Amino acid sequence: MSGAKRRLVAVSNRVGPLTDEGKAGGLAVGLSDALRRRGGVWFGWSGEVSAEGTDSEARTETVGNVSMVTIDLTQEEVDGFYYGYANRSLWPLLHYRLDLAQFDRASDRVYRAVNQRFAARLMPMLRDDDIIWVHDYHFFHLGSELRQQGFKGSVGFYLHIPFCPPEMFSALPSGVDIVKAMLAYDLVGFQTDTDRRNFIQFCVRELGGEKLKGHRVRVGGRVVSARTFPIGIDAEGFARFAVSPEASEHEEMVRGMAGDRLQIVGVDRMDYSKGLVERLLGFERLLEDYPENRGAVQFLQVAPLSRSELDAYAELRRDLESLSGHVNGRFATLDWTPFQIMTTGFTRRALAGIYRAARVCLVTPLRDGMNLVAKEFVAAQDPQDPGVLVLSRFAGARAELSEALIVNPYSTDDVARALQRALSMPLEERQERWRAMRAAVFGNTASYWCEAFLAELESIPKDVPA
Ligand code: GDG
């Protein structure tokens, strides 16, 4: 292989930021690093709605050797592609919530059409030896569309969310089409071995595929590589944030608010996959079963609103508000409010300070691809006085963070017991557990994740002109 790195073309629903480290999450950090190193294009939806939609003129913002290119969607495309198929069908289903998944063929059609349009708009930007990396459940069909439109080079796909078991995935009316479309990629990457196995099992059981050596699967004439690449964070960068003036100011504010009470913190988009209701019930059970905590702990949940146009999300908000009123009404005293929820977001530096003020971080999703909050919490801790991570067994992060207190988020008793243990954990044990988790978080960063995926994709031979 020649020394020069091939140009990278990344596709994701939303793009950027490329440079603003204060705003960038794990995906943006990893990708912008790789894009800067290789040069390339980052292509996605502008977030804008216009009458032209996917036919709109592309907006390009260029920073050094990287261009961020975006196009609009029409209102109909937003409704069918984004809210409809991606977030009413795929998101709940892939998070094992068949009860919440809605299927309708109109939004399936719009989803495919948007994938086809994105491929068509991308094609003229591509060079034969580009390496294309498509992200997440919004674009399952994009690779196959690129192939149909004649692209022969390397195309990889990464799924940021779980892949549910085949018995469940088969409920999706267009499930077979989705998996067949995934076979057009050279490499499909997953957060955990469980997700990867679920995908392979679907190929074997439902499509008559054959499992080959080296994490490959053959279906008909197609061979695809399916590998696990757990996503990481910019650990050094986040640890630096945690000692920035803005972080310290927020750390002090939270500590001031808590007084000499121990602080429990949760940070999640307001999404039913994050187990927020179950978590609050666990906190209520703590106060019920371990009364010594009454007046001695408080719980701050940061939960910025997300997808609030969808019924399931509006309902979750109502449930949380009423449960939080119930818990506070039941236990509050004149000088103590046990639970506080905030739906406005913070900057990343401020968040780092909030994590640092916490004695316990509750990360208890019912199902989560990875969960970067768990890793950010670890990176933000003070080595002299680290907090304790209580982590769901159903978060992808569990595979790397086994030194957290692992809980079943559906079990109110289990969450309450783990909270009690975390709140009374001696300093030495906290430090020991934190050191092990720190090693994991700093050992598998966003950049490492990105380069591991790209190296694997590049190692798969393609017959394209150099
Ligand atoms: C998907 C998968 C996978 C939260 N509140 C604020 C804020 N956040 C940031 C966190 C964290 C990010 O949002 C959330 O990331 P998660 O990984 O926890 O969850 P999803 O958004 O569901 O992400 C997930 C991820 O993709 C990456 O592959 O791990 O499993 O579901 O970075 O810090 N950021 C700011 N203010 C807030 O108030 N600035």
Boltz pocket constraint, residues with backbone or C-beta under 6 A from the ligand:
constraints:
  - pocket:
      binder: B
      contacts: [[A, 22], [A, 23], [A, 25], [A, 26], [A, 27], [A, 160], [A, 161], [A, 231], [A, 267], [A, 268], [A, 269], [A, 302], [A, 304], [A, 344], [A, 345], [A, 346], [A, 347], [A, 348], [A, 351], [A, 368], [A, 369], [A, 370], [A, 371], [A, 372], [A, 373], [A, 374], [A, 376]]
      max_distance: 6.0
